[in-house]
Amino acid sequence: MELRDLTYFLACLDEGHLTRASRRLHVAQPTLSHALARLEAEAGERLLERPRTGRPRLSATPAGKLLAERARRAVAEVQAFSDDLAALRGVLRGEVRIGSMQTLNSTLVPKPLARFALDHPQVQMSLHTLAAEDIPAALAEGRIDVGLIAGAPTQVLGQLEARRLCSEELVAIMRHDDPLAKPRSLPLRRLADRAFVMVLPGTFTHGLIVEACRKAGFVPKVLLRLESGEAIREVVRAGLGLTVLPAGYLAERDPTLCAVRLTHPTPKRDVHVAWDERTRPSAATLAFVDALKRAAAG
């Protein structure tokens, strides 16, 4: 299988349509069709399901999914070699695709990302917002080069090459007029009789909050569960209960809400930068990881 054909195959899969893929790659549509035909002939299997009524996009068959996973790694390795040669000559270039959680996108990531992009204009940077639980799969499938993940359990991190950046405290977020908002900190058990607005079960952060409440001797009384931390914050602002989230969800001088530190225990989540242990990161990716480490240390 030729690397160019694999690149064309991945572009068709990512764009979901031959026309859009041809525009992205700046090649004629018949060229893509011939490349797909060659791959399917070599594989002896259909790799893509063509669009039809009810399914407007190209989609991978089971064989196509297997090929896509390996093709992404193969293409990335060859590109990384080219980028590493440039780095050997003193010039960083290539592409760094970052997958990060929304909270980290607004707290930890912006400054090092902006500085790195200014210092290395030949490196194409892209930032994708992902749920923490989706980052390991995105790394394994080659959709991102590096991930920023918070609160991941040990068994998840064990499947990745991970470096700890920092630790975030989770705080109680409530309205300023809440009676519990007066002290700067309070024991977590003081929330035992209060109504919670929570993140969805199954998320890393949900597990951390429930475990902290268990250690404080109670099970949280949940009125509402929402997928988005931003949505949870606004529901609390509207007057429904309180929540426990990283302080990054709250602006420093919010006119309505405040953050109160929790103790006994203080819920925390570690923030890691990670990549798939089966791949070797490019020089540009490793340089960005170093930039993140410096920013977190600062």
Secondary structure, 3 states (H helix, E strand, C coil): CCHHHHHHHHHHHHHCCHHHHHHHHCCCHHHHHHHHHHHHHHHCCCCEECCECCECCCEECHHHHHHHHHHHHHHHHHHHHHHHHHHHCCCCCEEEEEEECHHHHCCCCHHHHHHHHHHCCCEEEEEEECCHHHHHHHHHCCCCCEEEEECCCHHHHCCEEEEEEEEEEEEEEEECCCHHHCCCEEEHHHHCCCEEEEECCCCHHHHHHHHHHHHCCCCCEEEEEECCHHHHHHHHHCCCCEEEEEHHHCCCCCCCEEEEEEECCCCEEEEEEEEECCCCCCHHHHHHHHHHHHHHHC
